[in-house]
Amino acid sequence: MATTKRHDVKDLALAPEGVRRIVWADRQMPVLQSIRDRFEREQPLAGYRVAACLHVTTETANLMRTLKAGGADVVLCASNPLSTQDDVAAALVDEFDISCFAIKGEDNETYYQHIEAAVDHKPHLTMDDGADVIGVLHSARREQLGEIIAGTEETTTGVIRLKAMEADGALAFPVIAVNEAKTKHLFDNRYGTGQSTIDGIIRATNVLLAGKRFVVAGYGWVGRGVALRARGMGAHVIVTEVDPMRALEALMDGYEVLPMAQAAKIGDIFCTATGDKHVIAREHVEVMKDGSILANTGHFNVEIDIPAIRALAEETREARQFVEEFTMSDGRRIYLLAEGRLVNISAAEGHPAIVMDMSFANQSLAAEYAVQNAGTLERKVYPVPQAIDEEIARLKLATMGIDIDQLTEEQAKYLASWDEGT
Ligand SMILES: NC(=O)c1ccc[n+]([C@@H]2O[C@H](COP(=O)([O-])OP(=O)(O)OC[C@H]3O[C@@H](n4cnc5c(N)ncnc54)[C@H](O)[C@@H]3O)[C@@H](O)[C@H]2O)c1
């Protein structure tokens, strides 16, 4: 169809393949589907403009369809230069008549131009994965701040930034931290990223994980998912941490725990998952073995000190797609995957739809909640209300055909009492 929507995508001719894949993902997203059906009837977002900055994947497309069904006027831009699926971007514009600005591999300048294009949409609601739209609104577009009712934030790194803004009194509108919902981080960060990160590493390199020393930096929700799946593939997993509690958990979950300075000398594959900077630094790369593979699955491409690797290398070449080979002066070769960007979304397809079903159910219901409570929310970071979180878990179980027990009256009374002992 001929679109009237503003867009900048790679090629609209890719749309038919995008539609096929979006529909495929939708089959795995029954909770979001049920929300879309209700939104269509109730139109809770009618009259609201939404600027979303998310990974442009099949699952995100289904979220955009849901917001549109609810009456919203939506624009989508990429939240990472490498994560866009070009066929999906084309399908959004050409088939679903949704504005989209995203091209896989876009340079930094285009990336920010696309965010500006989304902000040009004059949104009432923002939807971020890494707080980039909120960042632009709070710097270059301050005049638009008064028009924003609220925002939502998808990921840990974004939530950390927003909480820092709130603490500084800099946050100009309320934001709902979707990442904090249990039905988000317990599943998306852990199982979604766990599986898709391993998938990205394997697709990029075709390495066998069995028998390898696999170093996971960070034992948060993402790190523990990656560690679990790497172990499942037969790797010997080493965890590095800075938090004693999490290091202890990793140890008692059965992993070897080492400082990076030691892990660097023995690891075969490294994956950062910390949300922190320069977790793999120059001194670590200097002692790594020939053939070491480095990947990142944390939000930004700063976890590995890539400029330091470039400075150390005598020669650089693309060894295969998404694999850059750095040859050091002593002949060692170090391989960096997907330019140090989120390997699961850059070199593979990101999280399976069945997991994103819950994350994006949270996004949809958080947007509805924000609109309904526009008058009462303050300039703070809010969690997703517990009732929404629990409803999503209940719906998810139901769509998976899983029944659970209910408390009996006697049990409910017992659990609420303090006077009944042995
Ligand atoms: N790839 C994806 O699709 C995806 C999905 C969800 C989240 N994320 C991102 O992954 C990152 C981690 O998210 P999370 O939910 O696991 O966060 P988290 O806060 O639960 O865990 C991060 C862990 O890293 C540890 N850490 C911090 N600095 C470290 C260092 N220098 N060395 C070793 N460990 C260190 C922290 O102590 C913490 O335990 C964030 O950037 C988040 O935005 C990516």
The ligand as an SDF file (V2000), in Angstrom:
LIG
                    3D

 44 48  0  0  0  0  0  0  0  0999 V2000
   20.8910   -7.8000   25.4650 N   0  0  0  0  0  0  0  0  0  0  0  0
   19.6370   -7.5650   25.8110 C   0  0  0  0  0  0  0  0  0  0  0  0
   18.7060   -7.8340   25.0620 O   0  0  0  0  0  0  0  0  0  0  0  0
   19.3540   -7.0040   27.1620 C   0  0  0  0  0  0  0  0  0  0  0  0
   18.1490   -7.3310   27.8190 C   0  0  0  0  0  0  0  0  0  0  0  0
   17.9340   -6.8140   29.1160 C   0  0  0  0  0  0  0  0  0  0  0  0
   18.8890   -5.9900   29.6980 C   0  0  0  0  0  0  0  0  0  0  0  0
   20.0350   -5.6670   28.9940 N   0  0  0  0  0  0  0  0  0  0  0  0
   21.0960   -4.8260   29.5600 C   0  0  0  0  0  0  0  0  0  0  0  0
   22.0360   -5.7020   30.2010 O   0  0  0  0  0  0  0  0  0  0  0  0
   22.7180   -5.0020   31.2590 C   0  0  0  0  0  0  0  0  0  0  0  0
   22.5680   -5.7930   32.5600 C   0  0  0  0  0  0  0  0  0  0  0  0
   21.2000   -5.8520   32.9190 O   0  0  0  0  0  0  0  0  0  0  0  0
   20.7140   -6.6320   34.2280 P   0  0  0  0  0  0  0  0  0  0  0  0
   19.2210   -6.5410   34.2370 O   0  0  0  0  0  0  0  0  0  0  0  0
   21.3900   -7.9490   34.3280 O   0  0  0  0  0  0  0  0  0  0  0  0
   21.3100   -5.6510   35.3600 O   0  0  0  0  0  0  0  0  0  0  0  0
   21.6590   -5.9940   36.8840 P   0  0  0  0  0  0  0  0  0  0  0  0
   21.7840   -4.6810   37.5580 O   0  0  0  0  0  0  0  0  0  0  0  0
   20.6730   -7.0110   37.4070 O   0  0  0  0  0  0  0  0  0  0  0  0
   23.0900   -6.7330   36.7980 O   0  0  0  0  0  0  0  0  0  0  0  0
   24.2820   -6.1010   36.4730 C   0  0  0  0  0  0  0  0  0  0  0  0
   25.3740   -6.7830   37.2930 C   0  0  0  0  0  0  0  0  0  0  0  0
   26.6540   -6.3500   36.8230 O   0  0  0  0  0  0  0  0  0  0  0  0
   27.4950   -6.2060   37.9460 C   0  0  0  0  0  0  0  0  0  0  0  0
   28.6280   -5.3220   37.6040 N   0  0  0  0  0  0  0  0  0  0  0  0
   28.6590   -3.9580   37.5220 C   0  0  0  0  0  0  0  0  0  0  0  0
   29.9000   -3.5480   37.2150 N   0  0  0  0  0  0  0  0  0  0  0  0
   30.6640   -4.6640   37.0830 C   0  0  0  0  0  0  0  0  0  0  0  0
   32.0350   -4.8920   36.7750 C   0  0  0  0  0  0  0  0  0  0  0  0
   32.8770   -3.8850   36.5460 N   0  0  0  0  0  0  0  0  0  0  0  0
   32.4830   -6.1790   36.7400 N   0  0  0  0  0  0  0  0  0  0  0  0
   31.6480   -7.2290   36.9800 C   0  0  0  0  0  0  0  0  0  0  0  0
   30.3370   -7.0550   37.2960 N   0  0  0  0  0  0  0  0  0  0  0  0
   29.8640   -5.7950   37.3400 C   0  0  0  0  0  0  0  0  0  0  0  0
   26.5870   -5.6330   39.0300 C   0  0  0  0  0  0  0  0  0  0  0  0
   27.1340   -5.8350   40.3200 O   0  0  0  0  0  0  0  0  0  0  0  0
   25.3050   -6.4290   38.7920 C   0  0  0  0  0  0  0  0  0  0  0  0
   25.2520   -7.6210   39.5650 O   0  0  0  0  0  0  0  0  0  0  0  0
   22.0810   -3.6160   31.2880 C   0  0  0  0  0  0  0  0  0  0  0  0
   22.8600   -2.7460   30.5060 O   0  0  0  0  0  0  0  0  0  0  0  0
   20.7260   -3.8320   30.6250 C   0  0  0  0  0  0  0  0  0  0  0  0
   20.1900   -2.6430   30.1260 O   0  0  0  0  0  0  0  0  0  0  0  0
   20.2900   -6.1820   27.7680 C   0  0  0  0  0  0  0  0  0  0  0  0
  1  2  1  0
  2  3  2  0
  2  4  1  0
  4  5  1  0
  4 44  2  0
  5  6  2  0
  6  7  1  0
  7  8  2  0
  8  9  1  0
  8 44  1  0
  9 10  1  0
  9 42  1  0
 10 11  1  0
 11 12  1  0
 11 40  1  0
 12 13  1  0
 13 14  1  0
 14 15  2  0
 14 16  1  0
 14 17  1  0
 17 18  1  0
 18 19  2  0
 18 20  1  0
 18 21  1  0
 21 22  1  0
 22 23  1  0
 23 24  1  0
 23 38  1  0
 24 25  1  0
 25 26  1  0
 25 36  1  0
 26 27  1  0
 26 35  1  0
 27 28  2  0
 28 29  1  0
 29 30  1  0
 29 35  2  0
 30 31  1  0
 30 32  2  0
 32 33  1  0
 33 34  2  0
 34 35  1  0
 36 37  1  0
 36 38  1  0
 38 39  1  0
 40 41  1  0
 40 42  1  0
 42 43  1  0
M  CHG  2   8   1  16  -1
M  END
$$$$
